[in-house]
Amino acid sequence: MRKQIILGSIILVIGLIVTAVLLPPVYLPAHYTTSIVLGLLILLVIYDTIQTKQTIRRNFPLIGRFRYVLESVRPEIQQYFIEKNTEGMPFSREERSVIYQRSKAEIDTLPFGTQLNVYSPGYEWVKHSILAKHVDPATLRVSIGGSDCTKPYSASILNISAMSYGALSKNAVMALNGGAKDGGFAQNTGEGSITPHHLKAGGDLIWQIGTGYFGCRDNEGRFDATKFAERAQLDNVKMIEIKISQGAKPGHGGILPKEKITAEIAAIRDVPLGRDVISPPSHSAFSTPVGLLQFVKQLRDLSGGKPVGFKLCVGIHREFLAICKAMIETGIKPDFITVDGGEGGTGAAPMEFSNHIGEPSIDGLIFVHNCLNGFDLRHEIRLISSGKITTGFGLVKRIAIGADLCNSARAMMLALGCIQALRCNTNQCPTGVATQNPNLTAGLVVSDKRKRIQTYHNQTLKSAADIIGSMGLLSTAELQPYHVVTRIGTIENKSYYDLFDYVNRGAFLRGEIPDELKGAYVNATPDSFDSLKRIAQSERPPSTL
């Protein structure tokens, strides 16, 4: 049957072509176009029938093509015609709209009341006060730098989270840094190293050092102290962040698809062209908790005393407790710790890692806060929360439950003009934000987007200041977990203080260990990220890790 269809189609195409060529135009003037169109359609039928890659097209020639066309535009149809204002993932229409409005200094007020179901589980609010105050957004800053830091940094409570040049276009990087310069906040370079595009506007930088040591690596891909010292002492560099893991793919290593690697990026990172750049899953400069802290001290010394910390997505609890024990043993402490969430991510990540690896940001933040407080270290170390922070309420909530300040990546991308097309990993970002395609990048005008980044930051800080003032408080230092309430049932709600067990200062040093952490605490050792029992060739139930 298939052969008969093909043979008949070929004969029909030949007949149409002969008719169109031999008959004078005066007799069949309209049939030229008709013959050509029909001929092309029949050729498509023939091709669909004989191709072997797609069963739908093979079994339903021509008609089957519509399935793939509709599938290709499904995200746009869903986003623009189907989803409600409070729906849409990873960010709802309402969240995206408020970012766009604030970045453009447009009306960002909400008419006719909330569209949220305030009686559904998960709804959250803060407790306001009759004695409301006025809070100046300019005062919402935090000093970062412990006793061993000689060049502390006064940071805004909202900064640009880690996004590398390579994952982002050069125009996006320049716009972000320009906005940071104008707004008085910092841009995290991501693990792709410091580039000329990060330095052009002169904005403050947090230099992230990943497992690939891009910008400070030798020919074997190992850490190079000399190269690091040269860049770490640049005036623009205000802090150094060691990336242990990130929310999108913890335990996997960064991914830069080969389609995004230009000659310039390859030279900056010292990597080959034509291959995906996948950073190692773990560091080669250290392998133990004590080794990590010694690396922190080394980087602090090489940078001339600038704040040095590390970023992680919480995984095995025992491992972080081991780091805390190493701090007590060595006396070496990071100046800050950035806690990412398993729901984070701005670029390419395997689906399983993005969806199912890593502790969510709220759980991870409270765990790290509790551990540092239990070891009486919290007052010496600043906590930065990263992941899905878009509004003033998001800032207030994270700081109330344990953070000192916050980083945001995707909100900054949206402020640049990102439309959540979900093509960050394809080099086909239509807005020129997450692509190295020069034709698409050219559409992102740096001077315009730079202003939008500054405006979004300023408006979000103003929102946070208004919220803090409505609570009768004067600074973020006064925020506490009991200020934020979440609904856990239709008629039941709890504050975060009641929802989570907050550890008292120095409790672990007094032997007061929460039951859920006792197994992890006992097995944690500052000399290894492995457990004591595993080192002794024993086993223990996974629930105690």
GUFITOR-714617 format. One line per field, with one value per residue (C-alpha): chain; x, y, z; residue number from 1. Coordinates in Angstrom, 3 decimals, padded with zeros to 6 digits. Example, Ala and Ser with C-alpha at 12.3 -4.5 7.8 and 13.67 -1.06 7.14 Angstrom:
BEGIN
mol <- (A/A)
xx <- (012.300/013.670)
yy <- (-004.500/-001.060)
zz <- (007.800/007.140)
seq <- (1/2)
//
This chain:
BEGIN
mol <- (A/A/A/A/A/A/A/A/A/A/A/A/A/A/A/A/A/A/A/A/A/A/A/A/A/A/A/A/A/A/A/A/A/A/A/A/A/A/A/A/A/A/A/A/A/A/A/A/A/A/A/A/A/A/A/A/A/A/A/A/A/A/A/A/A/A/A/A/A/A/A/A/A/A/A/A/A/A/A/A/A/A/A/A/A/A/A/A/A/A/A/A/A/A/A/A/A/A/A/A/A/A/A/A/A/A/A/A/A/A/A/A/A/A/A/A/A/A/A/A/A/A/A/A/A/A/A/A/A/A/A/A/A/A/A/A/A/A/A/A/A/A/A/A/A/A/A/A/A/A/A/A/A/A/A/A/A/A/A/A/A/A/A/A/A/A/A/A/A/A/A/A/A/A/A/A/A/A/A/A/A/A/A/A/A/A/A/A/A/A/A/A/A/A/A/A/A/A/A/A/A/A/A/A/A/A/A/A/A/A/A/A/A/A/A/A/A/A/A/A/A/A/A/A/A/A/A/A/A/A/A/A/A/A/A/A/A/A/A/A/A/A/A/A/A/A/A/A/A/A/A/A/A/A/A/A/A/A/A/A/A/A/A/A/A/A/A/A/A/A/A/A/A/A/A/A/A/A/A/A/A/A/A/A/A/A/A/A/A/A/A/A/A/A/A/A/A/A/A/A/A/A/A/A/A/A/A/A/A/A/A/A/A/A/A/A/A/A/A/A/A/A/A/A/A/A/A/A/A/A/A/A/A/A/A/A/A/A/A/A/A/A/A/A/A/A/A/A/A/A/A/A/A/A/A/A/A/A/A/A/A/A/A/A/A/A/A/A/A/A/A/A/A/A/A/A/A/A/A/A/A/A/A/A/A/A/A/A/A/A/A/A/A/A/A/A/A/A/A/A/A/A/A/A/A/A/A/A/A/A/A/A/A/A/A/A/A/A/A/A/A/A/A/A/A/A/A/A/A/A/A/A/A/A/A/A/A/A/A/A/A/A/A/A/A/A/A/A/A/A/A/A/A/A/A/A/A/A/A/A/A/A/A/A/A/A/A/A/A/A/A/A/A/A/A/A/A/A/A/A/A/A/A/A/A/A/A/A/A/A/A/A/A/A/A/A/A/A/A/A/A/A/A/A/A/A/A/A/A/A/A/A/A/A/A/A/A/A/A/A/A/A/A/A/A/A/A/A/A/A/A/A/A/A/A/A/A/A/A/A/A/A/A/A/A)
xx <- (000.000/002.815/004.559/001.342/000.882/004.420/004.167/000.827/002.142/005.181/003.025/000.683/003.562/005.045/001.632/001.151/004.591/004.068/000.679/002.090/005.006/003.323/000.004/000.187/-000.517/-003.486/-005.413/-004.321/-003.011/-003.976/-002.835/000.861/000.619/-001.826/000.395/003.506/001.785/000.164/003.445/005.317/002.670/002.787/006.570/006.221/003.803/006.352/009.174/007.112/006.164/009.697/011.497/012.092/012.768/009.212/006.433/003.607/004.733/005.360/001.884/000.076/001.986/001.676/-001.135/001.264/003.424/000.798/001.432/005.048/004.096/001.580/004.046/006.675/004.343/002.720/004.678/003.632/-000.016/000.022/001.663/-000.348/-003.801/-004.364/-002.569/-004.051/-002.206/-001.300/-000.200/002.827/006.132/008.728/007.336/003.675/002.279/001.748/005.391/006.705/004.416/005.521/009.179/008.499/006.487/009.055/011.974/010.194/008.964/005.390/002.279/002.823/-000.237/-002.841/-006.506/-009.587/-007.833/-005.648/-006.174/-004.656/-006.775/-005.874/-007.381/-005.411/-002.389/000.833/-000.579/001.790/001.706/003.590/002.245/001.850/001.788/-000.525/002.656/003.983/007.333/009.092/012.190/014.682/015.589/019.136/019.720/019.026/022.661/024.747/028.480/030.202/033.570/034.620/037.502/040.079/038.792/040.608/038.435/034.789/032.104/028.890/026.358/022.807/020.274/019.517/022.259/022.617/023.099/025.689/025.335/028.384/029.339/028.696/025.422/024.492/025.316/027.936/025.198/023.295/026.449/027.236/023.665/023.641/026.967/025.913/022.710/024.702/027.038/024.179/022.154/024.952/024.729/026.859/026.946/028.110/030.240/029.204/031.907/032.797/035.392/035.767/035.546/036.043/032.248/032.114/034.661/033.503/030.897/032.851/030.128/030.918/031.725/031.536/034.027/032.806/035.401/033.913/035.325/036.724/038.740/038.058/040.224/042.615/043.525/046.712/047.115/045.791/042.658/043.900/043.806/046.558/047.276/049.238/046.475/043.922/045.859/046.177/042.415/041.260/042.988/041.123/039.223/035.936/036.191/034.607/034.105/035.183/032.717/033.779/031.027/030.680/027.306/024.383/020.643/020.070/022.426/024.116/026.817/026.944/029.110/028.291/027.226/027.932/026.622/029.087/026.600/027.252/031.055/032.662/036.370/036.313/034.640/037.033/039.996/038.598/037.924/040.935/038.785/038.543/035.965/033.388/032.737/030.362/032.174/031.177/032.886/034.027/031.424/033.813/036.894/040.464/041.898/040.448/038.723/037.979/036.129/039.433/040.797/037.849/038.507/042.223/041.279/039.047/041.998/044.306/041.936/041.413/045.176/045.750/042.965/044.439/041.911/038.631/035.553/035.638/032.793/031.256/028.004/026.192/022.868/022.293/022.537/023.805/023.406/026.393/028.713/027.752/027.950/031.466/032.339/031.024/033.140/036.135/035.490/035.580/038.729/040.734/039.349/039.029/035.628/034.198/032.934/029.678/027.796/025.385/022.579/021.013/017.866/017.246/014.596/017.156/018.801/019.106/020.650/021.214/020.614/019.576/015.866/016.409/018.909/016.749/013.629/014.836/018.360/019.090/017.212/014.718/015.965/013.765/014.688/018.364/018.504/016.947/019.183/022.372/021.177/020.459/023.842/025.787/023.724/024.151/027.933/027.767/029.106/026.080/026.970/030.329/029.102/026.663/024.042/022.963/019.792/019.545/016.674/013.294/013.315/011.341/009.581/009.974/007.955/010.404/013.301/011.562/010.569/014.063/015.712/013.116/013.627/017.429/019.230/021.094/020.723/019.601/020.770/018.465/019.251/016.075/014.313/017.243/016.933/013.253/014.143/016.492/013.524/013.479/010.008/010.425/010.674/012.543/015.229/018.202/020.001/019.546/021.403/018.105/016.946/014.624/015.416/019.215/019.719/020.887/022.476/025.723/023.923/025.080/021.847/019.783/022.240/022.118/018.472/019.407/020.285/022.693/021.910/018.167/018.427/021.048/018.495/015.857/018.110/018.783/015.100/013.933/016.462/015.504/011.756/012.125/014.143/011.500/008.853/010.878/011.366/007.625/006.851/009.384/007.959/004.407/005.564/006.636/010.343/013.237/015.751/016.174/018.090/014.783/013.063/012.355/010.797/007.615/006.899/006.071/002.958/002.079/-001.214/-000.810/-004.504/-007.814/-008.317/-004.791/-001.704/001.695/004.576/007.928/009.145/006.474/006.755/010.508/012.592/015.007/018.177/019.351/022.744/025.559/023.194/025.420/028.412/026.334/025.372/021.801/021.353/017.873/016.753/016.597/020.280/021.805/022.838/024.351/026.087/027.697/028.931/030.346/034.122/036.184/038.783/036.478/033.227/032.561/031.043/033.042/031.138/031.636/035.324/035.286/033.622/030.316/026.859/024.130/020.558/020.257/017.808/020.647/022.878)
yy <- (000.000/002.417/001.755/002.405/005.766/006.801/005.711/007.454/010.634/010.713/010.275/013.050/015.452/014.762/015.297/018.629/019.854/018.819/020.543/023.736/023.819/022.783/024.640/028.355/030.800/032.248/028.998/028.206/031.436/030.420/026.855/027.661/028.531/025.733/023.163/024.278/024.302/020.904/019.528/020.678/019.257/015.905/015.877/016.420/013.487/011.331/012.436/011.869/008.410/007.224/008.877/006.633/009.052/009.994/007.410/009.987/011.580/008.187/006.872/010.177/012.037/015.814/015.860/014.501/017.596/019.696/017.739/018.944/022.502/022.673/021.101/023.728/026.613/024.913/026.945/030.230/029.148/027.979/031.179/033.738/032.172/029.466/029.992/032.224/035.160/033.076/030.055/029.382/027.791/028.433/031.970/032.912/035.630/037.799/037.441/038.143/041.147/042.831/042.438/043.960/046.809/047.655/047.454/049.982/052.162/051.533/051.132/047.987/048.158/045.396/046.282/044.724/042.641/039.562/036.762/034.246/031.837/033.026/029.908/027.366/025.590/027.397/030.932/033.185/036.616/038.776/040.299/044.066/046.570/049.379/051.413/051.349/053.008/054.592/052.701/054.242/051.648/053.062/051.706/048.112/047.051/044.416/044.407/041.175/040.247/038.378/038.907/037.643/039.874/043.187/044.505/043.992/044.771/046.714/044.775/045.514/042.993/042.150/041.297/039.554/035.814/033.748/033.761/033.280/034.972/032.096/031.151/034.829/037.046/039.796/042.427/040.839/040.746/044.391/045.493/043.618/045.097/048.575/048.274/047.063/050.047/052.534/050.907/050.230/046.450/043.497/041.081/037.484/036.481/032.833/030.212/031.366/033.842/037.611/038.963/042.394/042.639/042.380/045.187/047.707/049.498/049.229/047.579/045.584/041.915/038.705/036.427/032.841/030.061/026.784/023.299/024.192/027.102/029.184/032.292/030.801/027.355/025.772/023.641/020.602/022.377/022.722/025.862/028.379/030.685/033.211/033.715/033.964/036.641/038.805/039.019/038.796/042.074/044.031/046.940/045.719/042.387/042.843/039.214/035.690/032.783/029.127/027.219/023.767/023.106/024.941/024.439/023.465/020.495/019.887/017.237/017.477/020.437/023.352/022.797/025.138/023.638/023.739/025.843/028.702/028.522/031.221/031.741/034.532/032.342/029.475/031.821/033.290/029.852/028.174/025.385/023.889/024.873/022.423/020.505/020.956/022.367/020.282/021.260/018.461/017.497/018.278/020.366/019.190/021.915/020.220/016.971/017.345/019.871/021.108/021.343/023.512/025.954/026.038/026.912/029.698/031.089/030.772/032.731/035.390/035.871/035.907/038.458/040.862/040.203/040.365/038.427/034.777/032.299/029.320/028.445/025.137/023.451/021.401/017.655/015.188/016.919/015.158/016.875/020.391/019.474/018.227/021.651/023.282/020.952/021.846/025.549/024.857/022.738/025.058/028.436/029.257/030.600/031.753/035.315/034.214/031.139/031.220/028.655/027.735/025.661/022.554/024.531/027.063/027.317/029.673/027.501/023.912/021.077/017.412/017.028/014.596/016.906/019.984/018.244/015.788/016.557/018.995/020.332/023.140/026.614/027.192/023.871/024.317/027.880/027.005/023.938/025.934/028.724/026.175/024.450/027.708/028.861/025.513/025.821/029.512/030.571/032.327/035.811/035.631/034.366/036.067/033.913/034.633/033.010/032.325/031.008/032.281/035.672/038.228/040.647/042.647/039.995/037.333/039.331/039.927/036.274/034.868/037.307/036.657/032.888/032.925/034.895/038.210/039.095/037.558/036.910/036.639/035.422/034.691/037.827/039.834/037.969/038.900/042.511/042.331/041.354/037.538/036.215/032.772/031.146/028.227/028.106/029.018/025.769/025.972/029.194/030.418/032.809/035.184/038.166/037.977/037.277/033.639/033.211/033.773/034.243/037.733/038.417/037.770/039.448/042.648/043.073/043.588/047.289/047.625/051.248/050.543/047.250/048.666/051.212/048.523/046.449/049.449/050.406/046.865/046.623/050.005/049.333/045.900/047.378/050.066/047.343/045.476/048.705/049.414/045.902/046.127/049.492/048.123/045.517/048.260/047.489/049.694/047.229/043.703/042.821/042.910/040.339/037.001/033.668/034.353/037.381/035.166/032.973/030.150/028.319/024.556/023.693/025.317/026.462/026.110/028.279/028.524/030.953/029.723/029.752/027.174/025.297/024.647/023.816/026.716/025.835/028.012/029.702/027.343/024.387/021.872/022.873/022.033/018.649/019.732/018.052/017.793/014.184/014.486/015.553/013.242/010.540/013.047/014.935/011.821/010.648/014.023/014.404/017.489/015.287/013.760/014.358/010.662/009.353/007.894/004.622/004.369/005.040/002.128/-000.035/-000.007/000.859/002.981/003.588/006.314/008.235/009.211/010.783)
zz <- (000.000/000.918/-002.403/-004.296/-002.509/-003.304/-006.980/-007.430/-005.819/-008.088/-011.202/-010.014/-009.365/-012.809/-014.417/-012.621/-013.624/-017.282/-017.341/-015.856/-018.323/-021.597/-021.464/-022.359/-019.513/-021.403/-020.823/-017.235/-015.658/-012.105/-012.417/-012.268/-008.571/-007.884/-009.587/-007.735/-004.311/-004.885/-006.159/-003.063/-000.761/-002.536/-002.309/001.452/001.590/-000.221/002.085/005.245/004.025/003.338/006.313/009.351/012.241/013.221/013.304/013.399/010.139/008.537/009.385/008.797/006.064/006.033/008.635/011.250/010.865/012.622/015.815/015.936/015.007/017.858/020.259/019.408/020.320/023.326/025.954/024.350/024.068/027.686/028.933/026.991/026.650/029.275/032.581/035.273/036.841/039.883/037.829/035.672/036.593/037.701/038.054/037.845/035.587/038.683/039.763/036.270/035.877/039.094/038.075/034.649/036.174/038.822/036.409/034.156/037.058/035.966/038.140/040.234/042.460/042.503/041.819/043.408/046.054/046.081/043.570/045.980/048.004/051.496/053.077/051.098/052.654/051.813/051.938/053.914/055.537/058.042/061.238/060.976/063.827/064.859/065.486/061.925/061.202/058.227/057.027/054.616/051.913/051.818/055.351/054.322/054.135/055.927/056.699/055.645/057.127/060.254/062.654/060.127/057.322/056.881/054.027/055.022/052.459/053.070/050.988/049.943/051.225/047.558/045.062/041.706/042.139/040.272/036.482/034.257/031.030/028.653/030.233/029.773/026.823/027.096/026.812/029.694/031.844/031.092/031.814/035.126/036.212/035.124/037.124/040.140/039.790/039.586/042.364/044.850/044.998/043.861/040.937/041.413/038.416/038.425/038.014/034.472/035.802/035.678/032.131/030.524/030.407/034.221/034.581/031.998/034.134/037.386/039.478/042.623/042.011/044.004/042.267/042.341/042.224/041.014/040.632/037.192/038.657/035.556/035.573/038.131/036.766/035.515/032.398/034.276/035.487/039.067/041.222/040.404/043.354/041.293/038.735/041.533/043.434/040.306/039.810/043.430/044.256/041.571/043.130/041.620/043.449/046.874/047.972/046.974/046.907/046.670/044.900/046.439/044.847/043.276/043.459/039.832/039.849/043.221/043.054/039.270/038.280/036.015/032.398/029.481/026.207/023.301/021.314/023.735/023.672/021.548/020.978/023.573/026.214/025.494/025.990/029.222/030.694/029.076/027.602/024.075/021.462/020.134/023.365/026.296/029.320/032.322/035.549/037.868/040.484/043.356/044.131/043.690/045.981/049.087/050.070/053.788/055.996/057.413/053.871/052.827/055.665/054.904/051.310/052.641/054.605/051.598/049.369/052.036/052.368/048.594/048.077/050.584/053.339/051.438/052.675/051.580/051.911/050.196/048.489/048.766/048.333/051.475/050.988/053.590/056.950/058.460/055.971/056.983/060.667/059.917/058.483/061.656/063.803/061.642/062.325/066.067/065.762/063.483/064.457/060.735/059.760/056.439/056.363/054.745/053.563/050.636/050.880/047.548/047.134/045.064/043.155/041.885/038.491/035.533/032.826/031.776/034.245/033.954/034.689/037.562/039.271/038.808/040.124/042.752/044.025/046.822/049.829/049.105/050.011/053.073/054.684/053.835/055.139/058.493/058.864/058.247/060.555/063.301/062.933/063.110/066.072/067.819/067.558/068.591/065.182/063.719/064.998/063.193/059.816/057.445/055.747/052.177/050.859/047.131/045.032/043.705/045.437/043.427/045.777/048.966/050.793/049.585/051.033/054.362/054.687/054.022/056.411/059.111/059.040/059.088/056.355/056.607/052.935/049.640/046.083/043.082/039.567/037.622/038.847/037.494/034.176/034.029/034.775/031.771/029.599/029.906/028.995/030.597/027.169/028.840/026.134/028.330/027.447/023.650/022.729/021.244/023.976/022.081/024.327/024.008/027.724/027.750/024.330/022.452/019.128/018.044/016.164/019.300/021.681/019.622/020.572/024.248/024.586/027.502/028.388/028.621/030.530/032.883/034.029/034.421/036.691/038.919/039.029/039.838/042.667/044.113/043.897/045.513/048.384/048.810/049.002/051.654/053.631/053.519/054.773/057.617/058.614/058.576/061.096/063.508/062.936/061.871/060.392/059.071/062.249/064.136/061.912/063.594/062.495/064.477/062.284/059.285/059.348/056.956/056.601/057.041/056.850/056.020/059.612/061.025/060.663/062.346/062.452/061.202/064.793/065.666/062.372/062.669/065.741/066.123/068.051/070.943/070.732/071.757/072.287/070.499/072.627/075.709/074.288/073.477/070.099/068.482/068.048/064.249/064.128/066.736/064.291/061.842/064.659/066.145/062.737/061.647/061.779/060.849/059.166/056.545/054.713/055.220/058.457/061.323/061.091/057.348/057.852/060.295/057.601/059.468/058.217/059.645/058.463/055.794/058.007/060.355/057.702)
seq <- (1/2/3/4/5/6/7/8/9/10/11/12/13/14/15/16/17/18/19/20/21/22/23/24/25/26/27/28/29/30/31/32/33/34/35/36/37/38/39/40/41/42/43/44/45/46/47/48/49/50/51/52/53/54/55/56/57/58/59/60/61/62/63/64/65/66/67/68/69/70/71/72/73/74/75/76/77/78/79/80/81/82/83/84/85/86/87/88/89/90/91/92/93/94/95/96/97/98/99/100/101/102/103/104/105/106/107/108/109/110/111/112/113/114/115/116/117/118/119/120/121/122/123/124/125/126/127/128/129/130/131/132/133/134/135/136/137/138/139/140/141/142/143/144/145/146/147/148/149/150/151/152/153/154/155/156/157/158/159/160/161/162/163/164/165/166/167/168/169/170/171/172/173/174/175/176/177/178/179/180/181/182/183/184/185/186/187/188/189/190/191/192/193/194/195/196/197/198/199/200/201/202/203/204/205/206/207/208/209/210/211/212/213/214/215/216/217/218/219/220/221/222/223/224/225/226/227/228/229/230/231/232/233/234/235/236/237/238/239/240/241/242/243/244/245/246/247/248/249/250/251/252/253/254/255/256/257/258/259/260/261/262/263/264/265/266/267/268/269/270/271/272/273/274/275/276/277/278/279/280/281/282/283/284/285/286/287/288/289/290/291/292/293/294/295/296/297/298/299/300/301/302/303/304/305/306/307/308/309/310/311/312/313/314/315/316/317/318/319/320/321/322/323/324/325/326/327/328/329/330/331/332/333/334/335/336/337/338/339/340/341/342/343/344/345/346/347/348/349/350/351/352/353/354/355/356/357/358/359/360/361/362/363/364/365/366/367/368/369/370/371/372/373/374/375/376/377/378/379/380/381/382/383/384/385/386/387/388/389/390/391/392/393/394/395/396/397/398/399/400/401/402/403/404/405/406/407/408/409/410/411/412/413/414/415/416/417/418/419/420/421/422/423/424/425/426/427/428/429/430/431/432/433/434/435/436/437/438/439/440/441/442/443/444/445/446/447/448/449/450/451/452/453/454/455/456/457/458/459/460/461/462/463/464/465/466/467/468/469/470/471/472/473/474/475/476/477/478/479/480/481/482/483/484/485/486/487/488/489/490/491/492/493/494/495/496/497/498/499/500/501/502/503/504/505/506/507/508/509/510/511/512/513/514/515/516/517/518/519/520/521/522/523/524/525/526/527/528/529/530/531/532/533/534/535/536/537/538/539/540/541/542/543/544/545)
//
